[in-house]
């Protein structure tokens, strides 16, 4: 009889400990991991955007360089044709 009462009390205490400690701890872990994965995906997205911007800037710089060299060639051709005539 006493063993049964003690057993029930121990089970109730363990159940309360499980509710008060384990459940919030697991919930905190889930929330923390979820936030962490969101942060990592944000960092990856920002990194990709930065790489895309750098690539676009490089393309624009190359285009500007090509345009300036084409303009120089056109100016040289114009000078040459004026001198020739």
ChimeraX commands (.cxc) that place a marker at each C-alpha (Angstrom):
marker #1 position 0.00,0.00,0.00 radius 0.5
marker #1 position 2.70,2.48,1.00 radius 0.5
marker #1 position 4.82,1.43,-1.97 radius 0.5
marker #1 position 1.96,2.22,-4.31 radius 0.5
marker #1 position 1.47,5.69,-2.78 radius 0.5
marker #1 position 5.21,6.45,-2.90 radius 0.5
marker #1 position 5.37,5.21,-6.48 radius 0.5
marker #1 position 2.46,7.45,-7.49 radius 0.5
marker #1 position 4.02,10.47,-5.75 radius 0.5
marker #1 position 7.36,9.83,-7.48 radius 0.5
marker #1 position 5.62,9.52,-10.84 radius 0.5
marker #1 position 3.71,12.77,-10.28 radius 0.5
marker #1 position 6.93,14.57,-9.30 radius 0.5
marker #1 position 8.75,13.21,-12.35 radius 0.5
marker #1 position 5.84,14.23,-14.57 radius 0.5
marker #1 position 5.93,17.77,-13.15 radius 0.5
marker #1 position 9.71,17.95,-13.65 radius 0.5
marker #1 position 9.25,16.80,-17.21 radius 0.5
marker #1 position 6.61,19.45,-17.84 radius 0.5
marker #1 position 8.48,22.32,-16.18 radius 0.5
marker #1 position 12.00,21.60,-17.46 radius 0.5
marker #1 position 12.02,19.37,-20.51 radius 0.5
marker #1 position 9.14,20.85,-22.48 radius 0.5
marker #1 position 10.35,24.49,-22.29 radius 0.5
marker #1 position 13.91,23.35,-22.97 radius 0.5
marker #1 position 12.85,21.45,-26.09 radius 0.5
marker #1 position 10.69,24.39,-27.20 radius 0.5
marker #1 position 13.62,26.78,-26.66 radius 0.5
marker #1 position 15.90,24.48,-28.66 radius 0.5
marker #1 position 13.43,24.32,-31.54 radius 0.5
marker #1 position 13.01,28.11,-31.58 radius 0.5
marker #1 position 16.77,28.69,-31.32 radius 0.5
marker #1 position 17.56,26.25,-34.14 radius 0.5
marker #1 position 14.82,27.75,-36.29 radius 0.5
marker #1 position 16.14,31.29,-35.78 radius 0.5
marker #1 position 19.70,30.11,-36.43 radius 0.5
marker #1 position 18.75,28.51,-39.75 radius 0.5
marker #1 position 16.91,31.71,-40.73 radius 0.5
marker #1 position 20.03,33.73,-39.93 radius 0.5
marker #1 position 22.20,31.38,-42.00 radius 0.5
marker #1 position 19.82,31.58,-44.97 radius 0.5
marker #1 position 19.81,35.39,-44.66 radius 0.5
marker #1 position 23.61,35.45,-44.64 radius 0.5
marker #1 position 23.72,33.17,-47.70 radius 0.5
marker #1 position 21.18,35.37,-49.52 radius 0.5
marker #1 position 23.11,38.53,-48.67 radius 0.5
marker #1 position 26.32,36.89,-49.83 radius 0.5
marker #1 position 24.71,35.86,-53.12 radius 0.5
marker #1 position 23.35,39.38,-53.63 radius 0.5
marker #1 position 26.79,40.80,-52.94 radius 0.5
marker #1 position 28.37,38.41,-55.45 radius 0.5
marker #1 position 25.75,39.32,-58.06 radius 0.5
marker #1 position 26.37,43.03,-57.47 radius 0.5
marker #1 position 30.12,42.50,-57.81 radius 0.5
marker #1 position 29.62,40.55,-61.04 radius 0.5
marker #1 position 27.34,43.28,-62.42 radius 0.5
marker #1 position 29.86,45.96,-61.44 radius 0.5
marker #1 position 32.63,44.02,-63.17 radius 0.5
marker #1 position 30.50,43.68,-66.32 radius 0.5
marker #1 position 29.71,47.40,-66.25 radius 0.5
marker #1 position 33.38,48.24,-65.80 radius 0.5
marker #1 position 34.30,45.98,-68.71 radius 0.5
marker #1 position 31.63,47.59,-70.87 radius 0.5
marker #1 position 32.87,51.06,-69.92 radius 0.5
marker #1 position 36.44,50.06,-70.74 radius 0.5
marker #1 position 35.35,48.63,-74.08 radius 0.5
marker #1 position 33.36,51.77,-74.88 radius 0.5
marker #1 position 36.27,54.05,-74.03 radius 0.5
marker #1 position 38.68,51.99,-76.15 radius 0.5
marker #1 position 36.17,52.03,-79.02 radius 0.5
marker #1 position 35.88,55.81,-78.68 radius 0.5
marker #1 position 39.66,56.12,-78.73 radius 0.5
marker #1 position 39.81,53.98,-81.88 radius 0.5
marker #1 position 37.12,56.10,-83.53 radius 0.5
marker #1 position 39.00,59.27,-82.63 radius 0.5
marker #1 position 42.23,57.81,-84.04 radius 0.5
marker #1 position 40.43,56.77,-87.23 radius 0.5
marker #1 position 38.93,60.25,-87.60 radius 0.5
marker #1 position 42.35,61.88,-87.11 radius 0.5
marker #1 position 43.95,59.49,-89.58 radius 0.5
marker #1 position 41.31,60.11,-92.25 radius 0.5
marker #1 position 41.63,63.89,-91.78 radius 0.5
marker #1 position 45.40,63.71,-92.11 radius 0.5
marker #1 position 45.12,61.42,-95.13 radius 0.5
marker #1 position 42.77,63.72,-97.00 radius 0.5
marker link #1:1,2 radius 0.2
marker link #1:2,3 radius 0.2
marker link #1:3,4 radius 0.2
marker link #1:4,5 radius 0.2
marker link #1:5,6 radius 0.2
marker link #1:6,7 radius 0.2
marker link #1:7,8 radius 0.2
marker link #1:8,9 radius 0.2
marker link #1:9,10 radius 0.2
marker link #1:10,11 radius 0.2
marker link #1:11,12 radius 0.2
marker link #1:12,13 radius 0.2
marker link #1:13,14 radius 0.2
marker link #1:14,15 radius 0.2
marker link #1:15,16 radius 0.2
marker link #1:16,17 radius 0.2
marker link #1:17,18 radius 0.2
marker link #1:18,19 radius 0.2
marker link #1:19,20 radius 0.2
marker link #1:20,21 radius 0.2
marker link #1:21,22 radius 0.2
marker link #1:22,23 radius 0.2
marker link #1:23,24 radius 0.2
marker link #1:24,25 radius 0.2
marker link #1:25,26 radius 0.2
marker link #1:26,27 radius 0.2
marker link #1:27,28 radius 0.2
marker link #1:28,29 radius 0.2
marker link #1:29,30 radius 0.2
marker link #1:30,31 radius 0.2
marker link #1:31,32 radius 0.2
marker link #1:32,33 radius 0.2
marker link #1:33,34 radius 0.2
marker link #1:34,35 radius 0.2
marker link #1:35,36 radius 0.2
marker link #1:36,37 radius 0.2
marker link #1:37,38 radius 0.2
marker link #1:38,39 radius 0.2
marker link #1:39,40 radius 0.2
marker link #1:40,41 radius 0.2
marker link #1:41,42 radius 0.2
marker link #1:42,43 radius 0.2
marker link #1:43,44 radius 0.2
marker link #1:44,45 radius 0.2
marker link #1:45,46 radius 0.2
marker link #1:46,47 radius 0.2
marker link #1:47,48 radius 0.2
marker link #1:48,49 radius 0.2
marker link #1:49,50 radius 0.2
marker link #1:50,51 radius 0.2
marker link #1:51,52 radius 0.2
marker link #1:52,53 radius 0.2
marker link #1:53,54 radius 0.2
marker link #1:54,55 radius 0.2
marker link #1:55,56 radius 0.2
marker link #1:56,57 radius 0.2
marker link #1:57,58 radius 0.2
marker link #1:58,59 radius 0.2
marker link #1:59,60 radius 0.2
marker link #1:60,61 radius 0.2
marker link #1:61,62 radius 0.2
marker link #1:62,63 radius 0.2
marker link #1:63,64 radius 0.2
marker link #1:64,65 radius 0.2
marker link #1:65,66 radius 0.2
marker link #1:66,67 radius 0.2
marker link #1:67,68 radius 0.2
marker link #1:68,69 radius 0.2
marker link #1:69,70 radius 0.2
marker link #1:70,71 radius 0.2
marker link #1:71,72 radius 0.2
marker link #1:72,73 radius 0.2
marker link #1:73,74 radius 0.2
marker link #1:74,75 radius 0.2
marker link #1:75,76 radius 0.2
marker link #1:76,77 radius 0.2
marker link #1:77,78 radius 0.2
marker link #1:78,79 radius 0.2
marker link #1:79,80 radius 0.2
marker link #1:80,81 radius 0.2
marker link #1:81,82 radius 0.2
marker link #1:82,83 radius 0.2
marker link #1:83,84 radius 0.2
marker link #1:84,85 radius 0.2
view
